[in-house]
Amino acid sequence: MPGSKPVPDIVIGRLPIYLRALGHLLEEGQQITASQDLARRLRISSAQIRKDLSHFGEFGRQGLGYDIAHLRDQIRRILKVDRIWDVALVGAGDLGHAIAGYGGFEGRGFHVACVFDSDPQKIGSRLGMFEVYDSAQLVERLQELGIQVAIVAVPASAAQAVVDDLVRAGVRAILNYAPITVTVPPDVRVQYIDPVVHLQRMTYYL
């Protein structure tokens, strides 16, 4: 069982990577793996993998390795993706359209449940299987649905106002595609995805 010390965020950040690798191993028909096998696949040291997992208990046996299905299920439980989380998507533009149509959420713990936008031309239209709702209704509707997870895919100029509404609605986990750092209360987690930032980081090495 986890100890009393908080688990470092960098460790939590590696757990989804382990979970994805375990899923691939199961698809390939493997039942048992070792930290050395995962290390080769992920280019993370086997010692680091063992240390990361040790924060949460003992999942493998010396000389026998890990039961892949069991370890996958335990990491799902730790990350709380052994259930399905409904997700609100804010932004029905090109990026929002791509996110709404992305099939990778299903089966991995997440389900886009509703889409919002403030553009009168988009409100009431269809975005794939979704009707686009007015962002003015966001707080009330999310409170009714009890949604705690949201994706923000709006321009930078609108992102903080959208995030403020999400926080008022009770959302506590936000994936932000807008190229801006937003301000949230301490109990709200924000992750940022800005492709340009990652490209700029790589071009340094070219």
ROFIMAR-666751 format. One record per residue (C-alpha): x negated, y, z. Coordinates in Angstrom, 2 decimals. Each point is the difference from the previous one (the first is absolute). Layout:
<nodes>
       px       py       pz
        X        Y        Z
...
</nodes>
This chain:
<nodes>
       px       py       pz
     0.00     0.00     0.00
    -1.17     3.60    -0.57
    -1.90     1.58     2.85
     0.85     3.24     1.76
    -2.35     2.04    -2.19
     1.58     1.63    -3.08
    -0.95    -1.65    -3.27
    -2.09     2.36    -2.21
     1.96     1.37    -2.94
    -2.72    -1.15    -2.41
     0.72    -3.58     1.11
     3.74     0.44    -0.59
    -0.91     1.35    -3.44
    -1.80    -3.24    -0.90
     2.83    -2.32     1.05
     2.10     0.63    -3.15
    -3.10    -0.84    -2.07
    -0.33    -3.31     1.83
     3.72    -0.61    -0.43
    -0.21     0.55    -3.75
    -2.99    -2.34    -0.32
     1.76    -2.72     1.97
     2.99     0.31    -2.30
    -2.25    -0.51    -3.02
    -1.57    -3.08     1.60
     3.42    -1.52     0.62
     0.96     0.68    -3.62
    -3.14    -1.89    -1.05
     1.09    -2.99     2.07
    -2.49     0.33     2.86
     1.07    -0.90     3.51
    -3.16     0.62     2.03
    -2.57     2.77    -0.23
    -2.99     1.26     1.97
    -1.14     3.50     0.81
    -2.93    -0.57    -2.38
     2.43    -0.70    -2.86
     1.98     3.16     0.75
    -3.25     1.94     0.29
    -1.07    -1.02    -3.50
     3.36     1.00    -1.45
     0.27     3.32     1.81
    -3.66     1.01     0.28
     0.45     0.45     3.72
    -2.36    -1.84     2.33
     1.36    -3.18     1.57
    -1.03     1.34     3.41
     2.12     3.10    -0.58
     3.00    -2.10    -1.00
    -0.33    -2.16     3.12
    -0.41     3.07     2.20
     3.05     1.68    -1.54
     2.19    -3.05     0.54
    -1.29    -0.49     3.56
     1.83     3.19     1.03
     3.23    -1.96    -0.36
    -0.88    -3.50     1.22
    -1.65    -3.19    -1.20
     1.31    -1.13    -3.38
    -2.64    -2.44    -1.19
    -1.95    -2.94     1.41
    -3.76    -0.39    -0.08
    -0.97    -2.14    -2.96
     3.56    -0.25    -1.30
     0.74     3.56    -1.11
     3.39     1.65    -0.27
     3.34    -1.50    -0.95
     0.83     2.50    -2.74
     3.79    -0.05     0.33
    -0.21     0.34     3.79
    -2.50     2.86    -0.16
     2.11     1.76    -2.65
     3.10    -0.29     2.19
    -1.88     1.29     3.05
    -1.34     3.04    -1.86
     3.50     0.69    -1.33
     1.24    -0.06     3.58
    -2.78     2.30     1.20
     0.73     2.49    -2.78
     3.74    -0.39     0.60
     0.60    -0.99    -3.63
     1.55    -3.31     1.00
     3.20     1.95    -0.59
     1.19     2.31    -2.78
    -0.31     3.75     0.53
     2.38     2.25    -1.92
    -1.89     2.92    -1.55
     1.26     3.41    -1.08
    -1.58     1.48    -3.14
    -0.01     3.78    -0.33
    -0.71     1.22    -3.51
     1.64    -1.28    -3.18
    -2.53     1.28    -2.52
    -2.41    -2.06    -2.06
    -1.87    -1.26     3.06
     3.20    -0.73     1.89
     1.31    -1.88    -3.01
    -3.11    -2.20    -0.04
     0.19    -0.64     3.75
     3.70    -0.87    -0.13
    -0.68    -2.52    -2.77
    -3.07    -1.54     1.64
     0.64    -3.64     0.76
    -2.82    -0.42     2.49
     2.00     1.11     3.04
     2.37    -2.96    -0.02
    -1.33    -3.02     1.82
    -2.64     2.06     1.81
     2.17     1.57     2.66
     1.54     3.03    -1.71
     3.12     0.89    -1.96
     0.72     3.38    -1.57
     3.52     0.68     1.26
     0.76     3.56    -1.16
    -1.40     2.82    -2.14
     0.29     3.76     0.53
    -0.80     3.09    -2.06
     0.81     3.72     0.16
     0.25     0.54    -3.77
     3.69     0.50    -0.94
    -0.68    -1.69    -3.35
    -1.19    -3.16     1.78
     2.56    -0.13     2.82
     2.68    -2.55    -0.81
    -2.00    -1.51    -2.86
    -1.34    -3.55    -0.04
    -3.59    -0.90     0.73
    -0.10    -3.64    -0.98
     2.44    -1.70     2.35
     0.23     3.03     2.29
     2.26     3.03     0.06
    -2.01     3.13     0.81
     1.36     1.74     3.09
    -0.27     3.68     0.84
    -2.96     0.73     2.29
     2.33     2.27     1.97
     1.67    -3.20     1.26
    -3.30    -1.68     0.89
     0.03     0.47     3.79
     3.60    -1.08     0.47
    -0.22    -2.98    -2.33
    -3.27    -1.35     1.38
     1.29     0.29     3.55
     3.08    -1.98    -1.02
    -2.15    -2.69    -1.63
    -2.59    -0.06     2.80
    -2.88     0.21    -2.47
    -3.44     0.47     1.58
    -2.26    -0.24    -3.08
    -0.16     2.43    -2.94
    -2.00     0.72    -3.12
    -0.54     3.62    -1.05
    -0.46     0.57    -3.74
     0.67     3.72    -0.33
    -2.19     2.96    -1.04
    -2.44     1.29     2.60
     2.03     3.18     0.46
     3.02    -2.00     1.21
    -1.77    -2.72     2.00
    -0.11     1.61     3.47
     3.70     0.91    -0.06
     0.88    -3.53    -1.09
    -2.17    -1.51     2.72
     1.62     2.28     2.60
     3.42    -1.30    -1.07
    -1.22    -3.59     0.14
    -1.30     0.49     3.53
     3.33     1.52     1.07
     1.73    -3.03    -1.52
    -2.02    -2.35     2.22
    -2.55    -1.19    -2.56
    -3.24    -1.07     1.69
    -2.08    -1.32    -2.92
    -0.61     2.07    -3.15
    -1.93    -0.87    -3.15
    -0.86     3.34    -1.59
    -0.85     0.26    -3.70
     0.09     3.81     0.04
    -3.53     1.45    -0.28
     0.18     1.85     3.30
    -0.62    -0.76     3.67
     3.22     0.30     1.98
     0.56     0.73     3.68
     1.94    -2.55     2.04
     0.53    -0.77     3.71
    -2.48    -2.39     1.67
     2.43    -2.94    -0.12
     0.43     0.17    -3.79
    -2.48    -1.83    -2.22
    -0.91     1.38    -3.43
    -2.03    -1.72    -2.72
    -1.15     1.94    -3.06
    -0.34    -1.17    -3.59
    -1.62     2.54    -2.32
    -1.56    -1.65    -3.08
    -2.02     3.11    -0.82
    -1.75    -0.11     3.37
    -1.05    -3.61    -0.62
    -1.17     0.81    -3.53
    -2.06     2.92     1.28
    -1.55    -2.25     2.63
    -1.06    -2.47    -2.72
    -1.33     2.52    -2.50
    -2.56     1.09     2.60
    -1.75    -3.34    -0.69
     0.08     0.24    -3.81
</nodes>
